Amino acid sequence: MKGMGHPDPRSCAELAAKGTENIEGPLVLDLGCGTGLVGEELLKLNFKKEQIWGVDASQGMLDVAETKQAYSKLIQLFLGKPDTYPEELRNKFDVVIAAGVLAEGHLGIELFDEFLLSLKTGGYAIFTTREEYLTKYGYGPAI
């Protein structure tokens, strides 16, 4: 993503910063954090490591994310299963971000349920996807 100049991690971090300007110490969950690109961008915008958690299915990706020292907690978890979503992630976050996860061959509409399970009341769900996927994969109606 980064090598191709993909702006999504930065754009998501900027939206998180804007949405939490009036929240002291907002807690952010990066769903599908991969190698930690969103975490790096959040740090650049003055979020603290203690405020950022990451979740990814790939332990290899989490190992790379760990080297960036941007996350206080990294959890290996296959997303898209809201019925078994961990209690420690529920109703906890001011912001939930998914950059590049709602893509061809990745996750379905169940991810939106996990957004809602993770967020505190009044929290922000920030994600990226292609406009065509709103209809192709039913993301639009699910929202």
N, C-alpha and C positions, 0 to 999 in steps of 0.2 A: 504493500500500500504506500508506504513512505517513499520508496524509490520511484514510484510512478507519479509522485506529486499529488496523491489522493488527499483531498482536504477534509474528509469527514472527521477524523479524530480531533483536529483543531476546531472545526465548526461545532462539534458536540461539546467540547470543553468550553468554548466561548458562550454557548447557550446556557450551560450549567452555571457559569460564573454570573451571567446576567440574571438568571432566575433566582439565584441565592444571595444576591447583594445584601438583602436585609435579614439573612439568617446567620446566626453566629455558629460557626463550626459545622456547616452542613455536611452530612454524610452521603457519599456517592457510591453507587454500585455500578460497575462496568460489566455488563453481561456479554459474554463472548469476548473477553478482554484480549485474547490472543497473546501477542508478544508485548503488550503494554503500551501501545501508541497513545491511547486516550489518557492513561495515567500520566505519561510524560507531559502531555499537553496541559493537563490539570495542574501539575506542579508548576509549570511556567506561568500559570495564571494565579499563583499564590495559594492554591489549595495545599494542604499539608498531607503528608503520607498517611497520617492517622485518620484522615477523612475519606480515604479511598480504598474500596474493596474491589476485588476482581474475581470473576467466575469464568471458567472455560472447561470444555470437555477434554482438551489435550494437555496431558501433564508436560509434554515437551514445550508447548507454548507457555505454560505457566512457569516453567523453569527459566525461559528467556525473560518473561515479565519480571520475575524475581530479581534478576540481575540489574534491572533498571531502578530498583529501590523506590518505586512510585506507589506501591500498595502496602497497606498495613496487614491485609489478609488476602490470601489467594486460595480459592477453593476449586477443586476439580469436581465438575458437575455437568452432566448432560442436561441441557435445557430442553424445553418443550414438553415437560411432564408436570403440569401444575398440581396434579393430585398428590405427587410425592415431593413437592417443593419443600426444602428444609425450613424448619421452624426458625432457625437462627437468621434467616434472610427475610422473614415476613414482617411487614409493618415497621420497617426500621430506617428506610432511606428517604432523604429529601429529594434526591435525584437518582434516576436509573437511566443508564446510557447503553445503547446497543448500536455501535458503529460497524457497518459492514456485515451484520449478522443476518438481517432480513434480505437475503440474496438468493440467487439461483442455486437450488440444491441444498440450501441451508435449513433454516427453521421456518415453521409455519405459524399460524395465527395463535397457537397456544402460548407463544412468547408474550403476547399482550396480557394474558392472564397472569403470567409471572411478573410482568411490570406491576400490575395492580396489587399482587400479593406482597411485593417488596416495598412499595411506597407507603410513606406516612400519608395521612389525609392532607390534601393540598400539595403533595409532592409533584415533581415534574418527570415525565417520561420523554426521553430524547432518543430518537433513533434515525437511522438513515436507510433509505431504500430507493430503488428506481421507481419513477412514477408509474411505469407500466406494470410493476408488481402489485400496485394497489388493487388492480382488477385481476390480473393473472393468478395471483395467489390468495386473493380475498382479503388482503390487508385493509383495504378501504372500508368495506362493510364491518370488519372486526373492530376497527377503531370506533 
